[in-house]
Amino acid sequence: MSVFRPFLSRVKHLIQCSMTVSENNNIRTFRGVKYDILDPKFEGLSKQKIKRLLKDEQWNEHKDEKRALFRQKEKARKQERKRQIREGLLEASPTKKKLAATSELTNINLVIDCSFNHLMTEREIVSFVKQLGISYGKNKTAPKSTKLSLVSLDDGFKDVLNEKWPSWKNWGEKHVSTTEQSYLDKFEKNDLIYLSADSDNVIQELEEGKAYIIGGIVDKNRHKNLCQDKATKQGIKTAKLPIEDYLNMSTRKVLTVNQVCEILLKWLEVRDWEKAFLSALPGRKLKDVEPVC
Ligand SMILES: C[S@@+](CC[C@H](N)C(=O)[O-])C[C@H]1O[C@@H](n2cnc3c(N)ncnc32)[C@H](O)[C@@H]1O
């Protein structure tokens, strides 16, 4: 018996090791957090969908802390700015009220198509609502503003806005119009141009009297060609922004609703696409960008 004991304990050890290995084979790490791919909640999901689910879970778990941290940083940044202005180190920028009062309204329509809520997750809808708020604010205070309209805005989405961005009810009619109708009911088809990164046409300039539609969706480009296909089916012209003519960008050229809005507003102000891209695109998108010579 004593002859077999070391042998048996070795076998037992090997079995235990193999169990740990096979268990570990199921364990993955996502952003520093371990998860088991055999967890039933991942059943039938693609690798990408699992990542999205985990990302959403991690966000929901830490969102209050993250928001608190962001607010704290913002408060500190604003206090520092006020101090610098007080000490004459920085010039105070004009207030939003003053900017809005001096904003000149052009005859360019900017239309946000709000018909895609059913294609977004809750988090994406929240993101879209924020983008709408930013777009509204930027348009209102831009030196040259557009006739902004939110179309296909149904009751369901109004409820979302009431919950996530209650101050939208104070948005002045002077600065934005909202309707349940589609852009097809509001504008002449010939005047419509659906903006899409998937279009083969490149926009050269914004024309007076035209209506430029932005797809109101946050989808991390899951629904490629969505807006291009929608417009084509409806017989509407499409166009993409002339990013490639001005910048060598290594990152994706699909931009967010507010980025597109800001680029168009900047172009109206300076009539220069390169300046418009450089001023409206965030640092992380411009990290590896070189101007096209
Ligand atoms: C996040 S993108 C939506 C991407 C979506 N998969 C689609 O089919 O357009 C939001 C909207 O911004 C506009 N957009 C984004 N990048 C653009 C680009 N490079 N040129 C023109 N429009 C762009 C489009 O109107 C687009 O629908």
The ligand as a Tripos MOL2 file, in Angstrom:
@<TRIPOS>MOLECULE
LIG
   27    29     1     0     0
SMALL
NO_CHARGES

@<TRIPOS>ATOM
      1 C1        -23.2150   57.7060  -35.5300 C.3       1 LIG1
      2 S1        -23.6070   58.1400  -37.1460 S.3       1 LIG1
      3 C2        -24.6950   56.8540  -37.6050 C.3       1 LIG1
      4 C3        -24.0440   55.7240  -38.3230 C.3       1 LIG1
      5 C4        -25.0510   54.8380  -38.9580 C.3       1 LIG1
      6 N1        -24.5690   53.4830  -39.0050 N.3       1 LIG1
      7 C5        -25.4510   55.2830  -40.3540 C.2       1 LIG1
      8 O1        -25.9890   54.4520  -41.0940 O.co2     1 LIG1
      9 O2        -25.2750   56.4550  -40.7010 O.co2     1 LIG1
     10 C6        -24.7450   59.4730  -36.9510 C.3       1 LIG1
     11 C7        -25.0210   60.2810  -38.1730 C.3       1 LIG1
     12 O3        -24.0050   61.2670  -38.3680 O.3       1 LIG1
     13 C8        -23.8420   61.5440  -39.7370 C.3       1 LIG1
     14 N2        -22.4290   61.2460  -40.0960 N.ar      1 LIG1
     15 C9        -21.5040   60.6090  -39.3480 C.ar      1 LIG1
     16 N3        -20.3200   60.5860  -39.9710 N.ar      1 LIG1
     17 C10       -20.4900   61.2180  -41.1520 C.ar      1 LIG1
     18 C11       -19.6420   61.5110  -42.2600 C.ar      1 LIG1
     19 N4        -18.3470   61.1600  -42.2660 N.pl3     1 LIG1
     20 N5        -20.1870   62.1600  -43.3160 N.ar      1 LIG1
     21 C12       -21.4930   62.5250  -43.3130 C.ar      1 LIG1
     22 N6        -22.3250   62.2810  -42.3020 N.ar      1 LIG1
     23 C13       -21.8440   61.6410  -41.2340 C.ar      1 LIG1
     24 C14       -24.8080   60.6780  -40.4820 C.3       1 LIG1
     25 O4        -25.9760   61.4060  -40.7550 O.3       1 LIG1
     26 C15       -25.0690   59.5640  -39.4950 C.3       1 LIG1
     27 O5        -26.3040   58.9680  -39.7260 O.3       1 LIG1
@<TRIPOS>BOND
     1     1     2 1
     2     2     3 1
     3     2    10 1
     4     3     4 1
     5     4     5 1
     6     5     6 1
     7     5     7 1
     8     7     8 2
     9     7     9 1
    10    10    11 1
    11    11    12 1
    12    11    26 1
    13    12    13 1
    14    13    14 1
    15    13    24 1
    16    14    15 ar
    17    14    23 ar
    18    15    16 ar
    19    16    17 ar
    20    17    18 ar
    21    17    23 ar
    22    18    19 1
    23    18    20 ar
    24    20    21 ar
    25    21    22 ar
    26    22    23 ar
    27    24    25 1
    28    24    26 1
    29    26    27 1
@<TRIPOS>SUBSTRUCTURE
     1 LIG1         1 GROUP 0 **** ****
